[in-house]
Amino acid sequence: MAKKILITGAGGFVGGFIVEEALKRGYETWAAVRATTSLEYLTDERINIIELDFSDKSVLKEQISLFIAENGKWDFIIHNLGATKCANFRDFNRINYEYLKDFTTILCETDGIPEKFLLMSSLSVMGLGDEAGYTPFKPTDIPMPNTSYGVSKLKGEQAVKAIPDFPYIIFRATGVYGPHEKDYYLMIKSIAQGFDFSVGFKKQMLTFIYVKDLACAMIDALEAPDAIKKTYFIAEKRGYTQKEFREIVARTIGKKHVIPVCAPLWLTRIVCWISEQIGVLRMKPSTLNSDKFKIIKQRNWLCDVSNGEKDFNFAPKYDLETGIKEAVEWYRQAGWL
């Protein structure tokens, strides 16, 4: 009998690929969505769609209790639900921390604790790294987030760790890219138009993980006996400069001449602040804001992935060039490029 797996945030960019990987592995796959979630990338007839209302704890408890009574508990849960863009810290805290805390509390109260619970966190929980010698972050380093987003994700990590005997796994993923993704797409589109915009004049080391590699690593970790009550950085093993990223994209799309445009940090700070104020007035989160400024100004995103290599044979199949080629092909087929 196939094991049951629940994936929250299944309607998002990463969530759809996790669902796809779970189906490939033969799991009875449950995709948690909201009533308003687009099911554009959840069309496989083998997917079991379940609506879960994380905004109302009493409703959520009723929904989970009913599911467990009728089907038994899930064997594995991947909590991929989260917000990367919010107008204020209160929204980050509500979605990335309070929803998670309510969810795990309900699982404990309904005897629904799975064999393993994988939390999708972020490398942003670490805050600033070594921007002189560019030493990679290590899993044993103490997180010191410097953004509202990072603080909310760290609070989520601490919440699952605080539950006695809770079988958590924490993934701190770096920049995730691939088909359906929109932020890196905008960078690719800009390069296709002949311009590559960057921030700050000091060398910046970027790290990436292709979305299919991330989804594969999640299932690998759930299935590995040694991967439990541990935290992992998830990234391609090497880093890239902005110039290397630009050259890979330009080569992939066949763009011979790209003009690099580097904005000073002081100007970027002003632009992010103005964009944030516009977002506040419109009551919508803006792509550029004060929180985002701290992220894009950071120079060192290198991280040590060795414990994942040891515990579940973490070895991304896609380097940046291979991943960009596949993503660009999808963007073209979808009419985005």
SULKA-V664680 format. One record per helix or strand of 2 or more residues. SS is the DSSP state (hx for helix, st for strand). FROM is the first residue (numbers start at 0). TO is the last residue. Records with the same first field share a line. If there is no record, write none. Layout:
SS->FROM-TO / FROM-TO
//
This chain:
st->3-7 / 27-32 / 47-50 / 75-78 / 115-121 / 167-172 / 174-176 / 194-198 / 204-205 / 207-209 / 229-233 / 258-262
hx->12-23 / 56-70 / 88-108 / 122-125 / 147-160 / 182-191 / 210-222 / 241-252 / 264-281 / 289-296 / 305-311 / 319-332
//
